[in-house]
Amino acid sequence: MAIWIWIALGAAYLATWMLIPRVLLKRTVHPSAAVAWILTIIFVPFLGALLCAVADVTRWERRTPRKQEASEHIDGHLPEFPPEQVESRGRELRLAPLAHIAGELTGAKVTYGNRVDLIPDQQRSLDVLEEAIREAQHSVHVEFYIWRTDEAGTRLRDRLIERARQGVEVRFLYDGFGSMLLSRSFLKPLKRAGAVVSPFTPGLTLWHLLTLNLRNHRKLVVVDGRFGFTGGMNIGDEYVHRTSSYGKLRDTQL
């Protein structure tokens, strides 16, 4: 009798794999999300399929029109590089096909008048970022996956508090799972200073556990709409000193 139970369970488990084609055929699902759902269905028997069915990979599609509207609004303010100028310059002419491909893949416009500085040293990255925030005059927009409450995290938080108190618009968005250790007491001074603080899909509530795989891994800071910082470095002592429980860390910033 026991063998028939195992056979039935095996058949039921294989039947849950029928959800995989559904995930693959959803055009609105990001490839990384599709892979995450497929692995969950395969390696978390029954529970993975249940989560996929309950959460539904299309659950966030209702936000697509709002995202599209915001993207179009931003695109309207970007200085688009005229094609004739690209074709009239030697170096830009060689990059024109690459720029075209990038635009087709991302939907982002090619712009001009930009300069990119590579910062391979994480301590310098933190120093440059802190200095840019300290000199902000109008706005500071911050978005990170992991933000620690240690020396580095407190140091940058205090810079944001200073600017918010001076009337600078400060927005702070952190991932609800990657930065789950951010306490209310740590964020409270930032909110009191007038900053807008919000988590991206908090990972500790029952509702958001259904979208635990949907995380915000971006590391972005935009100061006064003029200076932008991005790369692989999160905010924490381990990222500045390049050591953690996982070993040595190496990140590069732009």
VEXDREN-2710 file (C-alpha; in Angstrom, 1 decimal):
% VEXDREN-2710
k/r/px/py/pz
1/MET/0.0/0.0/0.0
2/ALA/2.9/2.4/0.9
3/ILE/4.4/2.1/-2.6
4/TRP/1.1/3.3/-4.2
5/ILE/1.1/6.3/-1.9
6/TRP/4.6/7.2/-3.1
7/ILE/3.6/6.7/-6.7
8/ALA/0.6/8.9/-6.2
9/LEU/2.7/11.6/-4.5
10/GLY/5.3/11.4/-7.3
11/ALA/2.6/11.7/-10.0
12/ALA/1.0/14.7/-8.2
13/TYR/4.4/16.3/-7.9
14/LEU/5.1/15.9/-11.6
15/ALA/1.6/17.3/-12.3
16/THR/2.7/20.5/-10.6
17/TRP/5.3/20.9/-13.3
18/MET/2.4/21.8/-15.6
19/LEU/2.7/25.3/-14.2
20/ILE/6.1/25.7/-15.8
21/PRO/4.8/26.3/-19.4
22/ARG/2.4/28.8/-18.0
23/VAL/5.3/30.7/-16.4
24/LEU/7.3/30.5/-19.6
25/LEU/4.5/31.7/-21.8
26/LYS/3.8/34.9/-19.7
27/ARG/5.4/37.6/-21.8
28/THR/5.2/40.1/-19.0
29/VAL/7.3/38.1/-16.6
30/HIS/10.9/39.1/-16.4
31/PRO/13.3/36.3/-17.3
32/SER/14.9/36.3/-13.8
33/ALA/11.5/36.0/-12.2
34/ALA/10.5/33.2/-14.5
35/VAL/13.7/31.3/-13.6
36/ALA/13.0/31.8/-9.9
37/TRP/9.4/30.5/-10.2
38/ILE/10.5/27.5/-12.1
39/LEU/13.2/26.6/-9.6
40/THR/10.7/27.1/-6.8
41/ILE/8.2/24.7/-8.4
42/ILE/10.9/22.0/-9.0
43/PHE/12.8/22.2/-5.7
44/VAL/10.1/23.0/-3.3
45/PRO/7.6/20.2/-3.9
46/PHE/3.9/21.2/-3.8
47/LEU/4.5/24.4/-1.7
48/GLY/6.3/26.0/-4.6
49/ALA/3.5/25.2/-7.0
50/LEU/1.0/26.5/-4.4
51/LEU/2.8/29.8/-4.0
52/CYS/3.0/30.2/-7.8
53/ALA/-0.7/29.5/-8.1
54/VAL/-1.8/31.8/-5.2
55/ALA/0.6/34.7/-5.9
56/ASP/0.1/34.4/-9.7
57/VAL/3.1/35.7/-11.7
58/THR/0.8/38.4/-13.3
59/ARG/0.0/39.9/-9.9
60/TRP/2.1/43.0/-10.6
61/GLU/0.9/43.6/-14.1
62/ARG/-1.7/46.1/-12.9
63/ARG/1.2/48.5/-12.2
64/THR/2.5/48.3/-15.7
65/PRO/0.5/51.3/-17.0
66/ARG/1.7/53.5/-14.2
67/LYS/5.3/52.5/-14.9
68/GLN/4.9/53.1/-18.6
69/GLU/3.4/56.5/-17.9
70/ALA/6.3/57.4/-15.6
71/SER/8.9/56.3/-18.1
72/GLU/7.3/58.3/-20.9
73/HIS/7.3/61.4/-18.6
74/ILE/11.0/60.9/-17.8
75/ASP/11.9/60.3/-21.5
76/GLY/10.2/63.6/-22.4
77/HIS/12.8/65.5/-20.3
78/LEU/15.9/63.7/-21.5
79/PRO/18.2/65.4/-24.0
80/GLU/18.1/63.0/-26.9
81/PHE/21.3/62.7/-29.0
82/PRO/20.4/63.7/-32.6
83/PRO/21.2/60.9/-35.0
84/GLU/22.9/63.3/-37.5
85/GLN/25.4/64.3/-34.8
86/VAL/26.2/60.7/-34.0
87/GLU/26.9/60.0/-37.7
88/SER/29.1/63.0/-38.1
89/ARG/31.6/62.0/-35.5
90/GLY/34.2/59.3/-35.9
91/ARG/34.1/57.7/-32.4
92/GLU/30.4/58.0/-32.0
93/LEU/29.9/56.5/-35.4
94/ARG/31.5/53.3/-34.3
95/LEU/29.3/53.3/-31.2
96/ALA/26.1/54.0/-33.1
97/PRO/25.1/50.4/-33.7
98/LEU/25.7/49.5/-30.1
99/ALA/23.6/52.5/-29.0
100/HIS/20.8/51.4/-31.3
101/ILE/20.8/47.9/-29.8
102/ALA/20.9/49.2/-26.3
103/GLY/17.9/51.5/-27.0
104/GLU/15.9/48.6/-28.5
105/LEU/16.6/46.3/-25.6
106/THR/16.1/48.7/-22.8
107/GLY/13.7/51.3/-24.2
108/ALA/16.0/54.0/-22.9
109/LYS/17.1/56.9/-25.0
110/VAL/20.7/57.6/-25.9
111/THR/21.7/60.9/-24.3
112/TYR/24.7/63.2/-24.5
113/GLY/26.6/65.6/-22.3
114/ASN/27.4/62.9/-19.7
115/ARG/30.7/61.9/-18.0
116/VAL/31.3/58.5/-16.3
117/ASP/33.9/58.1/-13.6
118/LEU/34.9/54.5/-12.5
119/ILE/35.5/54.1/-8.8
120/PRO/37.0/50.6/-8.0
121/ASP/37.8/51.5/-4.4
122/GLN/34.9/51.0/-2.1
123/GLN/36.2/53.4/0.6
124/ARG/36.5/56.1/-1.9
125/SER/33.1/55.3/-3.3
126/LEU/31.6/55.9/0.2
127/ASP/33.6/59.2/0.6
128/VAL/32.5/60.5/-2.8
129/LEU/28.9/59.6/-2.2
130/GLU/28.9/61.2/1.2
131/GLU/30.4/64.4/-0.2
132/ALA/27.8/64.6/-3.0
133/ILE/25.0/64.2/-0.4
134/ARG/26.5/66.8/1.8
135/GLU/26.6/69.3/-1.1
136/ALA/23.0/68.5/-2.3
137/GLN/20.9/71.7/-2.9
138/HIS/17.5/70.4/-4.1
139/SER/17.1/66.6/-3.9
140/VAL/18.6/63.3/-2.9
141/HIS/17.0/60.1/-4.1
142/VAL/18.3/56.9/-2.5
143/GLU/17.6/53.3/-3.4
144/PHE/19.4/50.2/-2.0
145/TYR/18.9/46.5/-1.5
146/ILE/21.0/46.3/1.7
147/TRP/21.5/49.1/4.1
148/ARG/23.2/48.2/7.5
149/THR/22.8/50.1/10.8
150/ASP/26.6/49.9/11.4
151/GLU/29.1/52.8/11.1
152/ALA/28.9/53.2/7.4
153/GLY/25.1/53.0/7.3
154/THR/24.7/55.4/10.2
155/ARG/27.2/57.8/8.6
156/LEU/25.3/58.2/5.4
157/ARG/22.0/58.3/7.2
158/ASP/23.2/61.2/9.2
159/ARG/24.2/63.0/6.0
160/LEU/20.7/62.5/4.7
161/ILE/19.2/63.8/8.0
162/GLU/21.3/67.0/7.7
163/ARG/20.2/67.7/4.2
164/ALA/16.5/67.0/5.0
165/ARG/16.7/69.4/7.9
166/GLN/18.0/72.1/5.4
167/GLY/15.0/71.7/3.2
168/VAL/16.5/69.3/0.6
169/GLU/14.0/66.8/-0.7
170/VAL/15.2/63.4/0.5
171/ARG/13.6/60.1/-0.6
172/PHE/14.9/56.8/0.9
173/LEU/13.7/53.5/-0.6
174/TYR/15.1/50.2/0.8
175/ASP/14.3/46.6/0.1
176/GLY/12.0/45.1/2.7
177/PHE/13.9/41.8/2.8
178/GLY/17.5/42.8/2.1
179/SER/17.3/45.6/4.7
180/MET/14.9/43.9/7.1
181/LEU/17.3/44.7/10.0
182/LEU/16.6/48.5/9.6
183/SER/14.8/49.2/12.8
184/ARG/12.2/51.9/13.5
185/SER/14.6/53.6/15.9
186/PHE/17.2/53.9/13.1
187/LEU/14.8/55.3/10.5
188/LYS/12.8/57.5/12.9
189/PRO/15.3/60.4/12.9
190/LEU/15.3/60.4/9.1
191/LYS/11.5/60.6/9.0
192/ARG/11.5/63.3/11.7
193/ALA/13.9/65.4/9.6
194/GLY/11.3/65.4/6.8
195/ALA/12.6/62.6/4.5
196/VAL/10.2/60.2/2.7
197/VAL/11.1/56.7/3.8
198/SER/9.6/53.6/2.4
199/PRO/10.3/49.8/2.1
200/PHE/10.0/47.9/-1.2
201/THR/7.6/45.0/-0.6
202/PRO/8.3/44.3/3.1
203/GLY/9.5/40.7/3.4
204/LEU/8.1/40.0/6.9
205/THR/4.4/40.2/6.3
206/LEU/2.2/37.3/5.2
207/TRP/1.0/39.1/2.1
208/HIS/4.5/40.0/0.9
209/LEU/5.9/36.5/1.6
210/LEU/4.0/35.5/-1.6
211/THR/6.3/37.8/-3.6
212/LEU/9.5/37.0/-1.6
213/ASN/11.3/36.4/-4.9
214/LEU/10.5/39.9/-6.1
215/ARG/13.3/42.0/-4.7
216/ASN/14.7/45.4/-5.4
217/HIS/18.5/44.8/-5.9
218/ARG/19.2/48.3/-7.3
219/LYS/21.9/50.5/-5.7
220/LEU/21.2/54.0/-6.8
221/VAL/21.7/57.5/-5.6
222/VAL/20.7/60.6/-7.6
223/VAL/21.7/64.0/-6.3
224/ASP/20.0/67.2/-7.6
225/GLY/19.2/65.4/-10.8
226/ARG/22.8/66.0/-11.9
227/PHE/24.9/63.3/-10.2
228/GLY/24.1/59.6/-10.3
229/PHE/25.8/56.8/-8.4
230/THR/25.3/53.1/-9.2
231/GLY/27.2/49.8/-9.1
232/GLY/27.3/46.7/-6.9
233/MET/28.1/48.2/-3.5
234/ASN/25.4/48.1/-0.8
235/ILE/25.8/50.3/2.3
236/GLY/27.5/48.7/5.2
237/ASP/30.9/48.2/6.9
238/GLU/31.4/44.9/5.1
239/TYR/31.2/46.5/1.7
240/VAL/33.6/49.3/2.6
241/HIS/36.2/47.1/4.2
242/ARG/35.6/44.3/1.6
243/THR/35.3/41.5/4.2
244/SER/32.3/39.6/5.4
245/SER/31.2/36.1/6.6
246/TYR/31.2/35.1/3.0
247/GLY/34.8/36.2/2.4
248/LYS/36.3/39.1/0.5
249/LEU/33.9/41.5/-1.3
250/ARG/34.7/43.4/-4.5
251/ASP/32.4/46.0/-5.9
252/THR/32.9/48.8/-8.5
253/GLN/30.9/52.0/-8.6
254/LEU/30.1/54.5/-11.3
END
